[in-house]
């Protein structure tokens, strides 16, 4: 198919409503692996980095490609950045100090302790959803497990998990009119410019988190909110904005990406029945299958960095202050790294994907937790299924950031 750079619009969230345009990324990798992409004002445009090796160069070099001025395409003013700065917008060594606050809750030992209640939750969710026969897999299965696990870790009461889901949906879905009353890039969202994701839902979520923090100051418990409230960085407790942004990041990152990976994993197995049979016959393949779900789904499609000086990247002269966007979804389909990347292979090895930002100093702190949740869910789900088929078109998230599925109607036949 004939194509030119002028036909490619990676910034437009409408470009991802039907599907991820993998053919665009394939063309860019072959012809313009580091290409300049225009954006609507007030944004100035960005360099799209699409090859695996160039993405690696960007995410592994925070001195040259900084996160400090933002990790999304939005270009924030100083007051906006100061109000909304989370761990993601801080480079090492400050980033590393903040990670150490919560890292004990995501250690290998801690993940092992979480697995038992995660499995109990997965069984309860599946016992409630699958016997209905026809259901929305996203609503009734995929979105349920990650947030309920996270709520336990945070110390949020079970009865409040639906609130967290709704707030997280509205924040990460800030470009989708199904989820937000203030669509970024289309509506006037200036009233919310000091809030995470420029979302009115962030005000409700942070107020909820702050109320929890106040209770934990006098009544600390063995949960993540208590850890954040009583933690010290360089001898000082987290300020209210620091806590609120940390809490918001944990709720969104700990829920949205995992649930979408579960959905993409189910879709992949439905579309690659031979791989489903192989996995069913050999459950020991689940760990590499989870890695392939992460690669194949590529939920977090990109992260932005900013050049701290003039540099050459992929043969292009990048200038100081330019936005440099590492497209993980493209790197995860790079033909020079992955044989037949459009094919879902449960035993793919090696599989050096970039999903969940699992490389570089900003690698996802919750990646081991997400892997465990996905593995446990499919360990419990697959033996229960004789068949599952899609009954209507799926509905995708309008976003240039998250490769998300909002609704997946299915019919289930139990084993």
C-alpha positions as CSV (number, residue, x, y, z in Angstrom):
1,X,0.0,0.0,0.0
2,X,1.4,3.4,-1.0
3,X,1.9,5.7,1.9
4,X,3.8,8.9,2.8
5,X,4.7,10.7,5.9
6,X,2.0,13.3,5.3
7,X,-0.8,10.7,5.7
8,X,0.4,9.7,9.2
9,X,-1.0,11.6,12.2
10,X,0.2,9.9,15.4
11,X,-1.0,12.8,17.7
12,X,-4.7,12.5,16.8
13,X,-6.6,10.3,19.2
14,X,-9.1,9.5,16.5
15,X,-6.4,7.6,14.7
16,X,-6.7,4.8,17.3
17,X,-10.5,4.5,17.7
18,X,-10.8,1.7,15.1
19,X,-7.5,0.0,15.8
20,X,-3.8,0.8,16.3
21,X,-2.5,1.8,12.9
22,X,0.4,-0.7,12.9
23,X,1.0,-0.1,9.2
24,X,1.9,3.5,9.9
25,X,4.5,2.4,12.4
26,X,5.9,-0.2,10.0
27,X,6.3,2.4,7.3
28,X,8.0,4.8,9.7
29,X,10.4,2.1,10.9
30,X,11.4,1.4,7.3
31,X,11.5,5.0,6.0
32,X,11.6,7.6,8.7
33,X,12.4,5.8,12.1
34,X,12.8,9.2,13.8
35,X,10.2,11.4,12.2
36,X,8.8,14.9,13.0
37,X,5.1,14.9,13.8
38,X,3.0,18.0,13.7
39,X,0.4,18.7,16.4
40,X,-2.5,21.2,16.8
41,X,-1.6,24.4,18.6
42,X,-0.6,25.2,21.3
43,X,1.6,22.1,21.1
44,X,4.7,22.4,18.8
45,X,5.1,18.9,17.5
46,X,7.4,16.0,18.4
47,X,9.9,13.5,17.2
48,X,8.3,10.0,16.9
49,X,10.8,7.3,17.7
50,X,9.6,4.0,16.2
51,X,12.6,1.5,16.0
52,X,13.3,-0.8,18.9
53,X,17.0,0.2,19.1
54,X,16.2,4.0,19.1
55,X,13.4,3.6,21.7
56,X,16.0,1.8,23.9
57,X,18.5,4.7,23.4
58,X,15.9,7.2,24.6
59,X,14.5,5.4,27.6
60,X,17.9,4.3,28.9
61,X,19.4,7.8,28.8
62,X,17.6,10.2,31.2
63,X,20.4,12.7,31.1
64,X,19.9,13.3,27.4
65,X,16.1,12.6,27.2
66,X,14.5,13.9,30.4
67,X,11.1,13.2,31.9
68,X,11.2,16.4,34.0
69,X,9.0,18.5,31.7
70,X,6.3,15.8,31.2
71,X,5.8,12.3,29.9
72,X,2.7,12.9,27.8
73,X,2.3,15.0,24.6
74,X,0.7,17.8,26.6
75,X,3.1,20.8,27.0
76,X,2.6,22.1,30.5
77,X,3.3,25.5,31.9
78,X,5.6,25.8,34.9
79,X,2.7,26.1,37.4
80,X,0.9,23.1,35.8
81,X,4.0,21.0,36.0
82,X,4.7,22.0,39.6
83,X,1.1,21.1,40.6
84,X,0.9,17.8,38.7
85,X,4.4,16.5,39.1
86,X,4.5,12.8,40.0
87,X,7.3,10.2,40.2
88,X,7.0,9.9,36.4
89,X,8.1,13.5,35.9
90,X,11.2,13.3,38.0
91,X,14.6,12.0,36.7
92,X,17.1,10.1,38.7
93,X,18.4,10.4,41.4
94,X,15.2,12.1,42.7
95,X,13.1,9.5,40.9
96,X,15.0,6.7,42.6
97,X,14.5,8.2,46.1
98,X,10.7,8.4,45.6
99,X,10.6,4.8,44.2
100,X,12.3,3.6,47.4
101,X,9.3,4.8,49.5
102,X,6.9,2.3,48.0
103,X,9.2,-0.4,46.6
104,X,8.8,-2.7,49.6
105,X,5.1,-3.1,48.8
106,X,6.1,-4.3,45.3
107,X,9.0,-6.5,46.1
108,X,9.2,-10.2,45.0
109,X,8.4,-11.3,48.5
110,X,5.4,-9.0,48.8
111,X,4.0,-10.1,45.4
112,X,4.3,-13.7,46.6
113,X,2.2,-12.8,49.6
114,X,-0.4,-11.0,47.5
115,X,-0.9,-14.0,45.2
116,X,-3.2,-16.0,47.5
117,X,-5.8,-13.2,47.9
118,X,-5.4,-12.3,44.2
119,X,-6.4,-15.9,43.3
120,X,-9.3,-15.8,45.7
121,X,-10.5,-12.6,44.1
122,X,-10.1,-14.0,40.6
123,X,-12.1,-17.1,41.5
124,X,-14.9,-15.0,42.9
125,X,-15.0,-12.7,39.9
126,X,-15.1,-15.6,37.4
127,X,-17.7,-17.5,39.5
128,X,-19.9,-14.5,39.4
129,X,-19.4,-13.6,35.7
130,X,-19.0,-16.7,33.6
131,X,-22.2,-18.6,34.4
132,X,-24.2,-15.7,32.9
133,X,-23.2,-17.0,29.4
134,X,-23.2,-13.6,27.7
135,X,-21.3,-10.7,29.3
136,X,-19.0,-7.8,28.7
137,X,-15.6,-9.3,29.3
138,X,-14.1,-5.9,30.1
139,X,-16.8,-4.8,32.6
140,X,-17.3,-8.1,34.3
141,X,-13.9,-9.7,34.3
142,X,-10.9,-7.6,33.1
143,X,-11.6,-4.4,35.0
144,X,-12.5,-6.2,38.3
145,X,-9.3,-7.9,39.3
146,X,-6.6,-5.3,39.2
147,X,-8.5,-2.6,41.0
148,X,-9.6,-5.0,43.8
149,X,-6.0,-6.2,44.3
150,X,-4.8,-2.6,44.4
151,X,-7.5,-1.6,46.8
152,X,-6.3,-4.2,49.2
153,X,-2.7,-3.0,48.9
154,X,-3.7,0.7,49.3
155,X,-6.0,-0.1,52.2
156,X,-9.2,1.1,50.4
157,X,-12.4,-0.5,51.6
158,X,-13.9,-3.1,49.2
159,X,-17.1,-1.0,48.9
160,X,-15.1,1.9,47.4
161,X,-13.4,0.0,44.6
162,X,-16.2,1.0,42.1
163,X,-15.4,4.6,42.8
164,X,-11.7,4.1,42.1
165,X,-12.6,2.4,38.8
166,X,-14.8,5.3,37.7
167,X,-12.3,7.9,38.7
168,X,-9.5,6.1,36.9
169,X,-11.6,5.6,33.8
170,X,-12.4,9.3,33.6
171,X,-8.7,10.3,34.1
172,X,-7.0,7.9,31.7
173,X,-10.0,8.3,29.3
174,X,-9.6,12.1,29.3
175,X,-9.8,12.1,25.4
176,X,-12.9,9.9,25.3
177,X,-16.4,11.5,25.6
178,X,-17.8,8.2,27.0
179,X,-15.7,8.7,30.1
180,X,-15.2,12.4,30.6
181,X,-17.3,15.5,30.6
182,X,-14.2,17.6,29.6
183,X,-12.5,16.0,26.5
184,X,-8.9,17.1,26.3
185,X,-8.1,18.5,22.9
186,X,-11.7,19.2,22.1
187,X,-13.3,21.1,25.1
188,X,-12.0,23.9,27.2
189,X,-10.3,22.1,30.0
190,X,-8.4,25.2,31.4
191,X,-10.3,25.0,34.7
192,X,-8.6,21.6,35.3
193,X,-5.1,22.4,34.1
194,X,-3.6,22.0,37.6
195,X,-5.0,18.6,38.0
196,X,-3.5,15.2,37.0
197,X,-4.5,14.2,33.5
198,X,-6.2,17.6,33.2
199,X,-9.3,15.8,34.5
200,X,-12.1,16.9,36.9
201,X,-12.1,13.4,38.2
202,X,-8.6,14.0,39.6
203,X,-10.1,16.4,42.1
204,X,-12.5,13.8,43.5
205,X,-9.8,11.1,43.6
206,X,-7.2,13.2,45.3
207,X,-9.8,14.4,47.9
208,X,-10.6,10.8,48.6
209,X,-7.0,9.9,49.0
210,X,-6.3,12.9,51.2
211,X,-9.2,11.9,53.5
212,X,-7.6,8.4,53.8
213,X,-4.2,10.0,54.5
214,X,-5.7,12.0,57.4
215,X,-7.1,8.9,59.0
216,X,-3.8,7.0,58.6
217,X,-1.8,9.8,60.3
218,X,-3.3,8.8,63.6
219,X,-4.2,5.2,62.8
220,X,-1.4,3.7,60.7
221,X,-2.0,0.3,59.2
222,X,-0.1,-2.2,57.1
223,X,-1.1,-0.6,53.8
224,X,0.4,1.6,51.1
225,X,-1.4,4.7,52.1
226,X,0.1,4.5,55.6
227,X,3.5,4.0,54.1
228,X,3.1,7.1,52.0
229,X,1.8,9.2,54.9
230,X,4.7,8.3,57.2
231,X,7.5,8.1,54.6
232,X,10.3,10.7,54.6
233,X,12.3,11.9,51.5
234,X,15.5,13.7,52.4
235,X,14.2,14.0,56.0
236,X,10.9,15.5,55.0
237,X,7.4,14.0,54.8
238,X,5.5,14.2,51.5
239,X,3.6,17.4,51.0
240,X,-0.1,17.2,50.3
241,X,0.4,17.7,46.5
242,X,3.1,15.1,46.5
243,X,0.9,12.6,48.3
244,X,-2.1,13.4,46.1
245,X,-0.2,13.0,42.8
246,X,1.5,9.8,44.1
247,X,-1.9,8.4,45.1
248,X,-3.5,9.3,41.8
249,X,-0.6,7.7,39.9
250,X,-0.9,4.5,41.8
251,X,-4.6,4.2,41.2
252,X,-4.4,4.8,37.5
253,X,-1.2,3.0,36.7
254,X,-2.1,0.0,39.0
255,X,-5.4,-0.5,37.4
256,X,-5.8,0.6,33.8
257,X,-2.8,-1.0,32.1
258,X,-3.3,-4.4,33.7
259,X,-7.0,-4.6,32.9
260,X,-6.4,-3.7,29.2
261,X,-3.6,-6.3,29.0
262,X,-6.0,-8.9,30.3
263,X,-8.5,-7.9,27.6
264,X,-5.9,-7.9,24.8
265,X,-4.6,-11.3,26.0
266,X,-8.1,-12.8,25.8
267,X,-8.6,-11.3,22.3
268,X,-5.3,-12.7,21.2
269,X,-6.2,-16.2,22.4
270,X,-9.6,-15.9,20.7
271,X,-7.9,-15.0,17.4
272,X,-5.1,-17.5,17.7
273,X,-6.9,-20.7,18.6
274,X,-3.8,-22.8,18.0
275,X,-2.0,-20.8,20.7
276,X,-4.9,-21.2,23.1
277,X,-4.8,-25.0,22.6
278,X,-1.0,-25.0,23.1
279,X,-1.4,-23.1,26.4
280,X,-4.3,-25.3,27.5
281,X,-2.2,-28.4,26.9
282,X,0.9,-26.9,28.6
283,X,0.0,-24.4,31.4
284,X,3.7,-24.1,32.2
285,X,3.8,-21.7,29.1
286,X,1.8,-19.1,31.0
287,X,4.8,-17.0,32.1
288,X,6.0,-16.5,28.5
289,X,2.4,-16.2,27.4
290,X,2.0,-13.2,29.8
291,X,5.1,-11.6,28.3
292,X,3.6,-12.1,24.8
293,X,0.3,-10.6,26.0
294,X,2.2,-7.5,27.2
295,X,4.1,-7.2,23.9
296,X,1.1,-8.0,21.6
297,X,-1.3,-5.7,23.4
298,X,1.2,-2.8,24.1
299,X,-1.2,-1.0,26.3
300,X,1.0,2.0,27.1
301,X,1.6,3.0,23.5
302,X,4.1,5.8,24.1
303,X,6.0,7.9,26.6
304,X,7.4,11.3,25.9
305,X,10.8,12.7,26.9
306,X,12.4,16.1,26.2
307,X,15.9,16.6,24.8
308,X,18.2,18.3,27.3
309,X,20.6,19.4,24.5
310,X,21.3,19.1,20.8
311,X,21.7,15.4,19.8
312,X,21.5,13.2,16.8
313,X,19.0,10.3,17.0
314,X,18.3,7.9,14.2
315,X,20.1,10.2,11.8
316,X,17.9,13.2,12.8
317,X,19.2,16.4,14.4
318,X,17.1,16.7,17.6
319,X,17.4,20.1,19.2
320,X,17.4,21.1,22.9
321,X,13.8,21.3,24.2
322,X,12.3,19.1,21.4
323,X,9.8,16.6,22.5
324,X,11.0,13.0,21.8
325,X,8.3,10.3,22.0
326,X,9.3,6.7,22.4
327,X,6.5,4.6,20.7
328,X,6.6,1.3,22.6
329,X,3.8,-0.1,20.5
330,X,6.0,0.3,17.4
331,X,9.2,-1.0,19.1
332,X,7.2,-4.1,20.2
333,X,6.4,-4.9,16.5
334,X,9.9,-4.2,15.1
335,X,10.6,-6.9,12.5
336,X,14.3,-6.6,13.2
337,X,13.8,-7.8,16.7
338,X,10.6,-9.9,16.7
339,X,10.1,-12.6,14.1
340,X,6.6,-12.3,12.6
341,X,5.6,-9.6,15.1
342,X,1.9,-9.7,14.1
343,X,1.7,-13.3,15.2
344,X,0.8,-14.1,18.8
345,X,3.2,-16.8,20.1
346,X,2.7,-18.0,23.7
347,X,6.3,-19.4,23.8
348,X,8.0,-16.4,22.1
349,X,11.6,-16.3,23.2
350,X,13.4,-14.0,23.4
351,X,10.8,-11.3,24.0
352,X,12.5,-8.0,24.8
353,X,9.4,-5.9,24.8
354,X,8.9,-2.4,26.2
355,X,5.4,-2.9,27.7
356,X,4.7,-1.2,31.0
357,X,7.9,0.8,30.4
358,X,9.8,-2.2,31.7
359,X,13.2,-0.9,30.6
360,X,15.3,2.0,31.7
361,X,15.3,3.9,35.1
362,X,11.5,4.6,34.8
363,X,10.6,0.9,34.4
364,X,7.2,0.2,35.9
365,X,7.4,-0.3,39.7
366,X,4.2,-2.4,39.6
367,X,5.3,-4.7,36.7
368,X,5.8,-7.8,38.9
369,X,2.3,-7.2,40.4
370,X,0.8,-6.9,37.0
371,X,2.5,-10.0,35.7
372,X,1.2,-12.0,38.7
373,X,-2.4,-10.7,38.3
374,X,-2.5,-11.6,34.6
375,X,-1.0,-15.0,35.2
376,X,-3.4,-15.8,38.0
377,X,-6.4,-14.6,36.1
378,X,-5.6,-16.8,33.1
379,X,-4.7,-19.8,35.3
380,X,-8.2,-19.6,36.8
381,X,-10.0,-18.6,33.6
382,X,-8.7,-21.0,30.9
383,X,-9.6,-24.3,32.6
384,X,-13.2,-23.0,33.0
385,X,-13.7,-22.3,29.3
386,X,-14.9,-24.7,26.7
387,X,-15.3,-21.8,24.3
388,X,-15.6,-18.0,24.2
389,X,-16.6,-16.0,21.2
390,X,-17.2,-12.3,20.5
391,X,-20.9,-11.5,19.9
392,X,-20.6,-7.8,18.8
393,X,-18.0,-5.3,17.7
394,X,-15.7,-4.2,20.5
395,X,-15.4,-0.6,21.6
396,X,-12.0,1.0,21.8
397,X,-10.7,3.9,23.9
398,X,-10.2,7.2,22.1
399,X,-6.6,7.9,23.1
400,X,-3.2,8.4,21.6
401,X,-1.6,7.2,24.9
402,X,-3.5,4.0,26.0
403,X,-4.3,1.1,23.7
404,X,-7.5,0.3,25.6
405,X,-10.7,-1.7,25.0
406,X,-13.8,-0.3,26.7
407,X,-16.3,-3.1,25.9
408,X,-15.9,-6.6,24.6
409,X,-19.3,-8.5,24.4
410,X,-18.7,-12.3,24.5
411,X,-20.6,-15.6,24.8
412,X,-19.0,-18.1,27.1
413,X,-19.4,-21.9,27.1
414,X,-18.2,-23.5,30.3
415,X,-16.0,-26.5,30.4
